[in-house]
Amino acid sequence: MSIIDQHARVGYISARGHVVPEHGDYLPLQNPATGAGTGEVFEMDAATLDEVVVQARTTYEQTWRRTAPDVRGAMLARWADLIEQRREELADLEVSDVGHLRREALGDIDTGTRLIRYYAGMADKIEGKTYSQFPDRIAYGVGEPFGVVGAITPFNANAVMVGLKAAPALVAGNCMVLKAPESAPLLVLSLIELALEAGIPPGVLSAFTGRGHVVGPMLMENKGVGMLSFTGSVEAGRAVIRQSADRIIPLVLELGGKSPIILLPDAKLDFAIPSAVHSNFVKSGQSCVAGSRILVHSSIYDEVAARVAELAGRIRVGLPTEPTSQMSTLISTRQRESVDALVTSAVAAGATRLAGGAAADWDPLGGGAFYQPTVLADVTDDNPAARTEAFGPMASLLRFDTVDEALARANDSEFGLSAQVWGNDAGAIQHLAQNLEAGAVWVNTYRAAHPTLPLAGMKTSGYGQEYGFEAVLAYTRPKSVMWDLTTERVLPYQD
């Protein structure tokens, strides 16, 4: 019986399939919207992880590296088909595990499926190159797989993360060992089960979970892992970088964000305001690209503040299973406490609370980790609300007078993941787009990720690229081959 159907006790997935150990530590799983227990999951130990990685390496050497690229692509396409066929059940699982609204869970599953299909079609299109032509010489370059690669993913977009990391790694010829988020691992493990059902050989995709500070270093330090892709907080990213230094392995890092939204004086507010609000409150604000610093021109600041507060106050916070709910729970009461502490410190530092700022604990939400959509005005650049990633439903409004001032203040952050610009002044927009320190700049749109568009962080938001063909290259290492064709040459030591 699959994890989708029954998940009271879940183990890990390796070349041996879904293994549920009789002995070892298990972590409790909880529905964050109700507080009810939903089962338990095995926390990986070092010895078992060693076995999983060895099995993955064997699969790579004996099977996967010998599988033709078009065959790999066909397997991934079948995997996408199975996910699509079971999207409703998978969404139910994600709703109970993470607490996303059902439409948010379905959206992630559809995005993950699209990513897998995109990379499946790329499998037989990875090419090498020839170098400058010299007499009597052939020189060419190839990108070869690492063998076994690792991945560590967060809870807030499980299906997207599987498609984003596993699909390019596999079409590049690697096997992957993926650490799923301990707070919500069930969808990741279920998707890997479906990969096996689709015919992807056992051992090509393995998955496990455990507390990040316990099992993360195990994966980083395992000598069988050739590179690692990590998505998570800046603090955790720094730990991953330090651990990678011992073995000197490549990393792809997508870390935190404190993304600015710049509303120019001529912005169409009927479009910009709902988009800015949704950017902050989709998935209860648990998004690294949330536009949580809304920089508003002084000429429209008062109108924007009133409209943002009014719209946030009308958002229906409710159970994720209710079709009328517009925002759901945070992942845990601990995360809710963290968001509330940040709001409290921001108000103490001078911010004005226009909406929210407290737990949403009315009936029937009392058992969950719900928080009210929160809007803060009069936020200055040194306020904690402008410097700290909340990873929760908190939007901050900041006032500016000139485009160059907005640019300087938007860039005055340790983060550089994304930015939004809303307006119609082409000169101002182009100036901002060229000079904003962000891996993605979205003009009159938001959260506009697409399989074909590479995304990379700047500054402490990380390095390395995801999405697009660049993601496949990130899972390869370059090799140059030079063949000397001369038949007559001066040989050494002939005197």
C-alpha positions as CSV (number, residue, x, y, z in Angstrom):
1,M,0.0,0.0,0.0
2,S,1.4,3.4,-1.0
3,I,2.1,6.3,1.3
4,I,-0.7,8.2,-0.4
5,D,-3.2,5.6,0.8
6,Q,-1.8,4.9,4.3
7,H,0.8,6.9,6.1
8,A,0.5,6.0,9.8
9,R,4.2,5.0,9.8
10,V,6.5,6.0,7.0
11,G,10.2,5.1,6.5
12,Y,12.5,6.0,3.6
13,I,12.8,5.2,-0.1
14,S,16.0,3.6,-1.5
15,A,17.0,1.0,-4.1
16,R,15.1,-1.4,-1.9
17,G,11.8,0.6,-2.3
18,H,9.9,2.0,0.6
19,V,11.6,0.6,3.7
20,V,9.9,1.0,7.2
21,P,12.6,0.1,9.8
22,E,11.5,-1.9,12.8
23,H,14.0,-0.1,14.9
24,G,15.2,3.5,15.1
25,D,13.8,6.9,15.9
26,Y,10.5,8.1,14.5
27,L,9.3,11.7,14.4
28,P,5.6,12.6,15.0
29,L,3.7,14.2,12.2
30,Q,0.9,16.7,12.8
31,N,-1.7,18.4,10.8
32,P,-0.8,22.1,11.3
33,A,-4.4,23.3,10.7
34,T,-6.0,21.1,13.4
35,G,-3.1,20.0,15.7
36,A,-4.1,16.4,15.2
37,G,-1.5,13.7,14.9
38,T,-1.3,12.1,11.4
39,G,1.4,9.5,11.8
40,E,5.2,9.2,12.2
41,V,8.2,9.2,10.0
42,F,11.6,7.5,10.3
43,E,14.5,9.8,11.1
44,M,17.5,8.7,9.1
45,D,20.7,7.5,10.8
46,A,24.2,7.7,9.5
47,A,24.7,4.0,8.9
48,T,21.4,3.6,7.0
49,L,22.2,6.7,4.9
50,D,25.5,5.2,4.0
51,E,23.7,2.2,2.6
52,V,21.3,4.3,0.7
53,V,24.1,6.3,-1.0
54,V,26.1,3.2,-1.8
55,Q,23.0,1.6,-3.4
56,A,22.5,4.8,-5.4
57,R,26.1,4.8,-6.6
58,T,25.7,1.2,-7.7
59,T,22.5,2.1,-9.6
60,Y,24.4,4.9,-11.2
61,E,27.3,2.8,-12.3
62,Q,25.4,-0.3,-13.4
63,T,22.2,1.1,-14.7
64,W,21.5,4.9,-14.9
65,R,24.7,6.0,-16.6
66,R,24.2,3.3,-19.2
67,T,20.5,4.4,-19.9
68,A,20.1,6.3,-23.1
69,P,19.1,9.9,-22.7
70,D,15.8,9.5,-24.6
71,V,14.9,6.6,-22.4
72,R,15.5,8.6,-19.3
73,G,13.3,11.3,-20.8
74,A,10.5,8.8,-21.5
75,M,10.7,7.6,-17.9
76,L,10.3,11.1,-16.5
77,A,7.4,11.7,-18.9
78,R,5.6,8.7,-17.5
79,W,6.4,9.9,-14.0
80,A,4.7,13.2,-14.8
81,D,1.7,11.3,-16.2
82,L,1.2,9.4,-12.9
83,I,1.5,12.5,-10.8
84,E,-1.1,14.1,-13.0
85,Q,-3.4,11.1,-12.7
86,R,-3.2,11.2,-8.9
87,R,-3.1,14.9,-8.4
88,E,-6.3,15.0,-6.3
89,E,-5.1,12.4,-3.8
90,L,-1.7,14.0,-3.7
91,A,-3.3,17.4,-3.0
92,D,-5.3,15.9,-0.1
93,L,-2.1,14.6,1.4
94,E,-0.3,17.9,1.1
95,V,-3.2,19.8,2.6
96,S,-3.1,17.6,5.7
97,D,0.6,17.6,5.9
98,V,1.5,21.3,5.3
99,G,-1.8,23.1,5.7
100,H,-1.8,24.9,2.4
101,L,-5.2,25.7,0.8
102,R,-6.2,23.0,-1.5
103,R,-5.9,25.2,-4.6
104,E,-2.4,26.1,-3.5
105,A,-1.4,22.4,-3.1
106,L,-2.9,21.7,-6.6
107,G,-1.0,24.6,-8.1
108,D,2.3,23.3,-6.7
109,I,1.5,19.8,-8.0
110,D,0.8,21.1,-11.4
111,T,3.9,23.2,-11.4
112,G,6.0,20.2,-10.3
113,T,4.5,18.1,-13.1
114,R,5.2,20.8,-15.7
115,L,8.8,21.0,-14.5
116,I,9.3,17.2,-14.8
117,R,7.8,17.3,-18.4
118,Y,10.0,20.2,-19.3
119,Y,13.2,18.4,-18.3
120,A,12.0,15.1,-19.7
121,G,11.9,16.8,-23.1
122,M,15.4,18.1,-22.5
123,A,17.0,14.7,-21.8
124,D,18.3,14.0,-25.3
125,K,19.2,17.6,-26.0
126,I,22.2,18.0,-23.8
127,E,25.2,18.5,-26.1
128,G,28.9,19.0,-25.8
129,K,31.1,21.4,-27.8
130,T,34.2,21.4,-29.9
131,Y,37.0,23.8,-29.3
132,S,39.2,25.9,-31.7
133,Q,40.5,24.0,-34.7
134,F,44.2,23.6,-34.7
135,P,46.2,21.4,-37.2
136,D,46.3,17.8,-36.2
137,R,44.2,18.2,-33.1
138,I,40.7,17.3,-32.0
139,A,39.5,19.0,-28.8
140,Y,36.0,18.8,-27.3
141,G,34.2,19.3,-24.1
142,V,31.5,17.3,-22.3
143,G,29.5,17.9,-19.2
144,E,29.4,14.6,-17.2
145,P,27.2,13.7,-14.2
146,F,28.6,13.7,-10.7
147,G,27.2,10.2,-10.1
148,V,25.2,10.7,-6.9
149,V,24.0,14.2,-5.9
150,G,22.1,15.4,-2.8
151,A,19.2,17.7,-2.3
152,I,17.7,19.3,0.8
153,T,14.2,20.9,0.4
154,P,11.9,23.1,2.5
155,F,8.2,22.3,3.3
156,N,6.5,25.2,1.5
157,A,6.5,23.9,-2.1
158,N,7.1,20.2,-1.9
159,A,6.0,19.2,-5.4
160,V,7.8,22.1,-7.0
161,M,11.0,21.3,-5.2
162,V,10.9,17.7,-6.4
163,G,10.5,18.8,-10.0
164,L,13.0,21.6,-9.7
165,K,15.8,19.5,-8.3
166,A,15.2,15.8,-9.2
167,A,14.2,16.3,-12.8
168,P,17.3,18.2,-14.1
169,A,19.6,16.1,-12.0
170,L,18.2,12.9,-13.5
171,V,18.3,14.0,-17.1
172,A,21.9,15.1,-16.6
173,G,22.6,11.4,-15.7
174,N,22.8,11.6,-11.9
175,C,21.1,9.6,-9.2
176,M,19.7,11.7,-6.4
177,V,19.4,11.3,-2.6
178,L,16.8,13.8,-1.3
179,K,16.3,15.0,2.2
180,A,12.6,15.8,2.6
181,P,11.4,18.4,5.2
182,E,10.8,16.8,8.5
183,S,7.7,18.9,9.2
184,A,6.0,17.7,6.1
185,P,7.7,14.9,4.2
186,L,4.8,12.8,2.9
187,L,4.2,14.4,-0.5
188,V,8.0,14.1,-1.4
189,L,8.1,10.5,-0.4
190,S,4.9,9.8,-2.3
191,L,6.2,11.4,-5.5
192,I,9.4,9.3,-5.3
193,E,7.1,6.2,-5.0
194,L,5.4,7.3,-8.1
195,A,8.8,7.6,-9.9
196,L,9.4,3.9,-9.1
197,E,6.0,3.1,-10.4
198,A,6.7,5.0,-13.6
199,G,9.7,2.7,-14.3
200,I,12.6,4.8,-13.1
201,P,15.0,2.2,-11.7
202,P,15.1,1.8,-7.9
203,G,18.1,3.7,-6.5
204,V,17.9,6.5,-9.1
205,L,15.7,8.5,-6.7
206,S,16.0,8.0,-2.9
207,A,14.4,10.0,-0.2
208,F,14.5,10.3,3.6
209,T,13.9,12.8,6.3
210,G,14.9,13.8,9.8
211,R,15.6,17.0,11.7
212,G,17.8,19.3,9.6
213,H,20.5,19.8,12.2
214,V,20.7,16.0,12.7
215,V,20.6,14.5,9.2
216,G,21.6,17.5,7.1
217,P,25.3,17.1,8.1
218,M,25.1,13.4,7.4
219,L,24.2,14.0,3.8
220,M,26.8,16.8,3.4
221,E,29.6,14.8,4.9
222,N,28.8,11.6,3.0
223,K,31.7,10.9,0.6
224,G,29.4,9.3,-2.0
225,V,27.6,12.6,-2.6
226,G,29.3,14.7,-5.4
227,M,27.3,17.9,-5.1
228,L,24.3,19.3,-3.3
229,S,21.3,21.6,-4.0
230,F,19.8,23.3,-1.0
231,T,16.8,25.5,-0.5
232,G,16.2,27.0,2.9
233,S,17.1,29.7,5.3
234,V,20.2,31.8,5.2
235,E,21.3,30.5,8.6
236,A,21.0,26.9,7.4
237,G,22.7,27.8,4.1
238,R,25.7,29.1,5.9
239,A,25.9,25.8,7.8
240,V,25.8,23.9,4.5
241,I,28.6,26.1,3.0
242,R,30.8,25.4,6.1
243,Q,30.1,21.7,5.8
244,S,30.8,21.7,2.1
245,A,34.2,23.2,2.6
246,D,35.6,20.1,4.3
247,R,34.9,18.0,1.1
248,I,35.1,20.9,-1.4
249,I,31.9,20.0,-3.2
250,P,29.8,22.3,-5.4
251,L,26.5,23.8,-4.1
252,V,23.4,25.3,-5.6
253,L,21.8,27.5,-2.9
254,E,18.4,29.2,-2.9
255,L,18.1,30.9,0.4
256,G,16.0,33.6,2.1
257,G,14.5,36.8,0.7
258,K,13.2,40.1,1.8
259,S,12.0,41.1,-1.6
260,P,11.0,44.7,-2.4
261,I,7.9,45.8,-4.3
262,I,8.3,49.3,-5.8
263,L,5.0,51.1,-6.6
264,L,5.8,54.0,-9.0
265,P,3.5,57.0,-9.0
266,D,1.8,55.9,-12.2
267,A,1.2,52.3,-11.1
268,K,-2.2,50.9,-11.9
269,L,-3.3,50.3,-8.4
270,D,-6.3,48.2,-9.2
271,F,-3.8,45.6,-10.5
272,A,-0.8,46.3,-8.3
273,I,-2.5,46.3,-4.9
274,P,-4.2,42.9,-5.0
275,S,-1.1,41.5,-6.5
276,A,1.1,42.9,-3.8
277,V,-1.3,41.7,-1.1
278,H,-1.4,38.2,-2.6
279,S,2.4,38.2,-2.9
280,N,2.6,38.5,0.9
281,F,-0.3,36.3,2.0
282,V,-0.3,33.3,-0.5
283,K,0.7,30.2,1.5
284,S,0.3,32.3,4.6
285,G,3.4,34.3,3.6
286,Q,5.6,31.2,3.7
287,S,7.4,32.1,0.5
288,C,11.0,33.2,-0.1
289,V,9.8,35.5,-2.8
290,A,7.1,37.3,-0.8
291,G,7.2,41.0,-1.6
292,S,7.3,41.9,2.1
293,R,8.9,45.4,1.6
294,I,6.3,47.5,-0.3
295,L,8.0,50.8,-1.2
296,V,5.3,53.3,-2.2
297,H,5.7,56.7,-3.8
298,S,4.7,59.5,-1.4
299,S,2.0,60.8,-3.8
300,I,0.0,57.5,-3.5
301,Y,1.2,56.3,-0.1
302,D,-1.9,57.1,1.9
303,E,-4.3,55.6,-0.7
304,V,-2.2,52.5,-1.0
305,A,-1.9,52.1,2.8
306,A,-5.7,52.3,3.2
307,R,-6.4,50.0,0.3
308,V,-3.8,47.4,1.4
309,A,-5.1,47.4,5.0
310,E,-8.7,47.1,3.9
311,L,-8.0,44.2,1.5
312,A,-5.9,42.4,4.1
313,G,-8.7,42.8,6.6
314,R,-11.1,41.1,4.2
315,I,-9.0,38.0,3.6
316,R,-10.9,35.0,4.9
317,V,-8.6,33.0,7.2
318,G,-9.9,29.4,7.5
319,L,-9.3,25.7,7.4
320,P,-7.5,24.6,4.3
321,T,-10.2,22.1,3.4
322,E,-12.9,24.9,3.2
323,P,-13.4,26.1,-0.3
324,T,-14.2,29.6,1.0
325,S,-10.9,30.0,2.8
326,Q,-8.5,32.5,1.3
327,M,-5.5,32.0,3.7
328,S,-4.7,29.0,5.9
329,T,-2.3,28.0,8.6
330,L,1.4,28.4,9.2
331,I,3.4,25.2,9.4
332,S,3.6,25.2,13.2
333,T,2.7,27.1,16.4
334,R,6.4,27.7,16.8
335,Q,6.5,29.5,13.4
336,R,3.4,31.5,14.4
337,E,5.2,32.6,17.6
338,S,8.2,33.7,15.6
339,V,6.0,35.8,13.3
340,D,4.2,37.4,16.2
341,A,7.5,38.2,18.0
342,L,8.7,40.0,14.8
343,V,5.4,42.0,14.5
344,T,5.7,43.0,18.2
345,S,9.3,44.1,17.8
346,A,8.4,46.1,14.6
347,V,5.6,48.0,16.3
348,A,7.9,48.7,19.3
349,A,10.4,50.1,16.9
350,G,7.8,52.6,15.5
351,A,5.7,50.8,12.9
352,T,2.0,51.3,12.8
353,R,-0.2,48.3,12.7
354,L,-3.0,48.7,10.1
355,A,-4.3,45.2,10.0
356,G,-3.9,41.9,11.8
357,G,-1.0,41.4,14.2
358,A,-2.4,38.6,16.3
359,A,-3.2,34.9,16.1
360,A,-6.3,33.8,14.3
361,D,-7.6,31.5,17.0
362,W,-11.4,31.8,16.7
363,D,-13.5,28.7,16.2
364,P,-12.8,26.3,14.4
365,L,-9.1,27.5,14.1
366,G,-8.1,27.1,17.7
367,G,-6.2,23.9,17.3
368,G,-4.0,25.1,14.4
369,A,-1.3,27.7,13.8
370,F,-3.2,30.4,12.1
371,Y,-2.2,34.1,12.1
372,Q,-4.0,37.1,10.8
373,P,-2.9,38.9,7.6
374,T,-0.8,41.7,9.0
375,V,0.0,45.1,7.5
376,L,2.5,47.5,9.0
377,A,2.9,51.2,7.9
378,D,5.5,53.8,8.8
379,V,8.2,51.2,8.5
380,T,11.7,52.6,8.3
381,D,14.7,50.8,6.8
382,D,16.2,50.0,10.1
383,N,12.9,48.5,11.5
384,P,13.0,44.7,12.1
385,A,10.1,44.4,9.7
386,A,12.2,45.7,6.9
387,R,15.3,43.6,7.7
388,T,14.1,40.2,8.8
389,E,12.4,37.5,6.7
390,A,9.1,36.8,8.5
391,F,8.1,33.7,6.5
392,G,4.6,34.5,7.6
393,P,1.7,36.9,6.7
394,M,3.4,40.2,7.4
395,A,3.6,43.1,4.8
396,S,5.4,46.3,5.5
397,L,4.8,49.7,3.8
398,L,7.6,52.2,3.3
399,R,7.4,55.7,1.7
400,F,9.8,57.0,-0.9
401,D,10.1,60.3,-3.0
402,T,12.4,59.5,-6.0
403,V,13.2,56.5,-8.1
404,D,16.8,56.6,-7.1
405,E,15.8,56.7,-3.5
406,A,13.6,53.7,-4.0
407,L,16.4,51.9,-5.8
408,A,19.0,52.6,-3.1
409,R,16.6,51.5,-0.3
410,A,15.5,48.4,-2.2
411,N,19.1,47.3,-2.6
412,D,19.9,48.1,1.1
413,S,19.3,44.6,2.2
414,E,21.4,41.5,2.7
415,F,19.0,39.6,0.5
416,G,18.7,39.6,-3.3
417,L,16.3,37.0,-4.5
418,S,13.5,38.8,-6.3
419,A,11.9,42.3,-6.8
420,Q,8.7,43.7,-8.3
421,V,8.2,47.0,-10.1
422,W,4.8,48.3,-10.8
423,G,4.3,51.3,-13.1
424,N,4.2,52.5,-16.7
425,D,7.2,54.9,-16.9
426,A,9.4,52.9,-19.2
427,G,12.5,54.8,-18.4
428,A,12.1,54.4,-14.7
429,I,11.2,50.7,-15.0
430,Q,14.3,50.0,-17.2
431,H,16.5,52.0,-14.8
432,L,15.2,49.9,-11.9
433,A,15.4,46.6,-13.7
434,Q,19.0,47.2,-14.7
435,N,20.1,48.2,-11.2
436,L,18.1,46.2,-8.7
437,E,20.2,43.6,-7.0
438,A,17.9,40.7,-7.4
439,G,18.1,37.4,-9.3
440,A,14.6,38.0,-10.8
441,V,12.9,41.3,-11.5
442,W,9.2,41.1,-12.2
443,V,7.6,44.1,-14.0
444,N,3.8,44.5,-13.5
445,T,3.6,40.9,-12.4
446,Y,4.8,38.8,-9.5
447,R,5.9,35.3,-8.5
448,A,6.5,34.8,-12.2
449,A,8.7,31.7,-12.1
450,H,8.6,29.5,-15.2
451,P,10.5,26.3,-16.2
452,T,12.3,28.3,-19.0
453,L,13.5,31.2,-16.9
454,P,16.6,30.7,-14.8
455,L,16.4,31.9,-11.2
456,A,19.4,32.7,-9.1
457,G,19.9,34.6,-5.8
458,M,22.3,37.4,-5.2
459,K,24.0,38.3,-1.9
460,T,22.9,36.1,0.9
461,S,20.0,34.8,-1.1
462,G,22.3,32.2,-2.5
463,Y,24.2,31.3,-5.7
464,G,23.8,28.8,-8.6
465,Q,20.9,28.7,-10.9
466,E,17.6,26.8,-11.0
467,Y,15.0,26.5,-13.7
468,G,15.9,26.5,-17.4
469,F,18.7,24.7,-19.1
470,E,21.1,26.2,-16.7
471,A,19.8,23.9,-14.0
472,V,20.8,20.8,-16.0
473,L,24.3,22.3,-16.3
474,A,24.5,22.8,-12.6
475,Y,24.3,19.0,-12.2
476,T,27.2,18.4,-14.5
477,R,30.9,18.8,-14.2
478,P,32.9,19.9,-17.3
479,K,35.6,17.8,-18.9
480,S,37.9,18.7,-21.7
481,V,39.3,16.1,-24.1
482,M,42.3,16.8,-26.4
483,W,43.4,14.3,-29.0
484,D,46.7,14.8,-30.7
485,L,46.7,13.4,-34.3
486,T,50.3,14.2,-35.2
487,T,52.3,11.2,-36.4
488,E,55.6,13.0,-36.3
489,R,56.7,15.0,-33.3
490,V,59.8,15.9,-31.3
491,L,60.0,13.5,-28.4
492,P,61.5,14.3,-25.0
493,Y,64.7,12.7,-23.7
494,Q,66.0,11.8,-27.2
495,D,69.3,13.6,-27.1
